[in-house]
Amino acid sequence: MAQTADYNLGQHTFPRGWFMVARSDELAGKPLPLRYFARDFVLYRGESGRPYLVDAYCPHAGAHLARNSTSYIVRDGEQVEGEAIRCPFHGWRFGPDGQCDDIPYGPCVIPKAARLKTWPVEERAGIVWMWFDEEGAEPDIALPPFAEWDMGDQGWVHWQLDDFGELATHPAEIVDNMADIGHMAPIHGSRNLIYFDNEFSGAKISQSFWAGHRTLVENDTDAVLSSEAFYTGPAILQARLGGQHPSIMVIAHTPVEDGVIRMHHGLMVKISDTRPGPEELAMARAYQEASRDALAQDVEIWMNKRPAISILQVSCDGPFGKVRVWYQQFYNPRANAAAYHKRVDGRD
């Protein structure tokens, strides 16, 4: 299993950016234990409905805040109070800022060190996203709006997120796909290439791809499947797919350990011009299944290949080298980001 240092990506082990950490519907009940970025977290929803992400272990005696089912605090449904969370071990309560604000067997002075580290989170498009930055700074990349999520009355069907689980591959191998024109025919069935290019612009990289397809265009040799794919930061890939029913794909991959990711996939489909009925919903789900199956073709390759620390590139490959340089900006101090932009920004 190759790690970040093997790819010579930069000073940091994990990239800076927005990352998916949970589906919204996973927060319907009790606090959720999570592990990403080689550390343990707890995600919980306050009574206002807002999600909060904190480090998992109580600073008092080290108990995990979410891995408990027998404490009476948990049994009595008292673990979340307002926007605060209680430790199941001794009942210390921590507010939304992470500071302990109650020790139930007091009175006693609450130490300033009785504090949980909190992490920025946003909930959007049925997903809870966290901001991760080894430098600890505020977000400098905007989370995508996913505007079509709120357009159900215009025929857009929400994605249902497919969980590909933990994959023992470095995310650099996933991002390489943005340059990889050569795999489109043997892996995905593309044919009769019309257009392919990449554009680099700051924290965003785009891929335009137009071609026929063996199965997705119903064996019409003149039909074209268009895809406009783009990363916003290091770990959120979206693709706008043309055709009879336009769709938007999301692939979100989040580091679990150095060299291990967890990947989710979803597809929103514009299936009609008004709010869809049952038959149209079923059709949208079939579109998502086809999209998931296409991603599974990539996953099979990733899970059975050696790490591509360097790529034996030929002239008719896409710009693998530029993609790797673009990706390095997220593994280095943000003060250096402009230097990477200067090296790659533009079309290729």
Secondary structure, DSSP 4 states (H G I P E B T S, - for coil): ---HHHHT--S-SS--EEEEEEEGGGGSSS-EEEEETTEEEEEEE-TTS-EEEEESB-TTT--BSSS-SSSHHHHTT-SEETTEEE-TTT--EE-TTSBEEE-TT---PPPTT-B--EE-EEEETTEEEEEE-TT-PPP-SPPP--GGGG-GGGTEEPP--EEEEEESS-HHHHHGGGT-GGGHHHHH-EEEEEEEEEEEETTEEEEEEEEEESSTTTT-TT--EEEEEEEESSSEEEEEE-SSS-EEEEEEEEEEETTEEEEEEEEEEE--SSS--HHHHHHHHHHHHHHHHHHHHHHHHHTTS---SS----TTS--HHHHHHHHHGGGS-GGGHHHHHHHH-EE-
